[in-house]
Structure formats: structure tokens, C-alpha cells
Amino acid sequence: MRPKVLIPLIIAVMLLIAAIIGAFFFLGGLFGGGSGNRIETVADVVPTPIPVTVIGARVDIPVGTIITDTATLLEPQQISQAEFNAQPNEFFTSEQVGDVRGKLTLMPLIGGQPILRSQLSEPGLSQQIPAAKAGEVRRKAYPVQVDSLTGVADQVRAGDVVDIIVSRVFFYTVDGREFRYPTSKTLVQNAPVLRVLRPAPTSEEAGGAATAPPPGDTAPTLDAQGRPIRADSAAAAEGTLREGRWVLIIAVTNQEAELLEYARGISDVDRDIARITLVLRGAGDTEIEDTTGISEDILFDQYGVPFPGINRLIIVTPGQP
């Protein structure tokens, strides 16, 4: 065979072989390399793992900190699905920021790192007492017993701030005649409410027999300024009056505690009667109001209440309440 004919023939054979090899690899990829002639679908493609958004520390948070300012201290962070699945009960998801608010740090938290449940705890009462302001002494926890009237109709929540008015009736005797002298004065202002403690429910209440549930007593949700945000359940409870007596733990100074202890004391000897009444402050109200207090003389002389014209002292008979 002539060389001029042989060379084109060799080239044609090589191109044919190359085409066959290319077709083999192409069809092998299309039909799964001959594995049962299965066409690969979208479902066979391994998806890219989607990261999980969790709550982390925006800045370094020291040990012993109660997390209240969530806007400053917390931020959403992303971790891998594998890291989350390794300990899913340790992380706070982006919807659980309320579970972090109000918690006490058991160890320093590092900024930029996720927060774990094992790093936090419910704060004890001592940790809930606010720190002292400049030039002031730190307050202490003090119990006050109230009812539906003296406790602002059970609308006071932990995190609220109250003033305390003490009303007291003094009994005394002049020339064998017994008199009483009522007085009233605001003795404490700007006292934070730390906790609200109610008696255990009765068996009827525990059984759910048409008894409206009391408003929540746990620490409230706070906004960026640390003010309590009312929950819908609290709003729904409006108009429901709770009977009985319960205890509020408030933060006061030792001097204020001494005033309250003395002013509210009930003596079996002189039958002095005292009552403590709470006054609920509006959110953000920190003003100190200078009050005159009220007695019979002040009521008539300074506030113009008409004088009955008999005697300013109310005469009572022995044993009359």
C-alpha cells in the first residue's frame, strides 16, 4: 500500500479509537459507570450542610454576671450542623434568647463564642440584689407581706419598682378618755422588687376548679434598657382579683428596713395599728418625691379639709377597733 494512502488511514483509525474512548467515559458518567445503568438524580447529590444559628457572647462576660442587657452582651452566631448535633441540649438557638436573659454566669464567657447551658445558672437571691450606685450603700433583701389591696391588686411583678407608704394609728389616753391619732407617710422610695412569693395553691386550686392562674412570679422579660416587658398572659389576667396574702422580697437599705420594722410593728400593750401599702412606679420612673406625710393636723391645716368643728381627735371607746 502506498504511503500516501496509509497515513490518512492511520489517522482515521486513531480518531475513531479516541471517539470510542470518549464515548465510553461520557456514557459511563451518564449512566453511573455501568452500575445497573442508573441515572443519577438530584437526590443523589450530597447537600451542603446548613449552619445552625445559636446565641453567643458578643463581648467577654465576667463570671458572676446576671445577663440582663441582651442587646449589648449577646449576639447570634453560626456553628456547623455537626457541632450542634454533638451536644444539641447545650446550645441556645436563636429563638431561645429569652432563656439566656436573667441567667447567672458560672464561668467567664468569651466574646465570639457560643454560650452553653452548663455555663449558666439561675441566680440566687443575693445575686439579684442590684449593685450600689456611686456614693450609696448596697441594698439588702427585705420581706413585705401584702394582700390584694396593699399589694396593688396583685399587679406587682419581680423587676418592678415600688414605693412604700406606712399608715399607723396611735392610741393614747388623756384624762381617762381614749383617743386615736392616724398618720400616713411614704418611708421608702425606689425599692426594686426581687421576688414575689405566694402560698402553695389549695387542693381546689391545684385541681384546676375554675380558679384563674396567678400572674407569673418569675423574673420578667426585660428590654434593652432593663425595663420589664409585660407578657400577654399578664395582660389577660387583668380584671382577676386574687384573695389572700403573699410576700414580696424588696431591696432596701438597713435604715429603710429599720423604719419599716418600727413603723409597722403591732403592740399588744398600746394597741398601735400599722399597715404597709405598696405604690407601683411606672417603668423608668426614678424621681424622689418630697412628701409632707399626713396626720389630722396636716390634713386640716395644709390641705384645707373642712374641720368638723367638734374636736380634731377622734374619740373611741375602749376595745373599739
Secondary structure, DSSP 8 states (H G I E B T S, - for coil): --HHHHHHHHHHHHHHHHHHHHHHHHHHHHTTTTSTT----GGGS------EEEEEESS-B-TT-B---HHHHEEEEEE-HHHHHHSTTTB-BGGGHHHHTT-EESS-B-TTSB-BGGGEE---HHHHS----TTS---EEEEEEEETTTTGGGT--TT-EEEEEEEEEEEEEETTEEEEEEEEEEEEEEEEEEEEE-----HHHHTTSS-------S--EE-TTS-EE--HHHHHTTT----SEEEEEEEE-HHHHHHHHHHH---TTT--EEEEEEEE--TT---------EEHHHHHHTT-----SS-SSEE--TT--
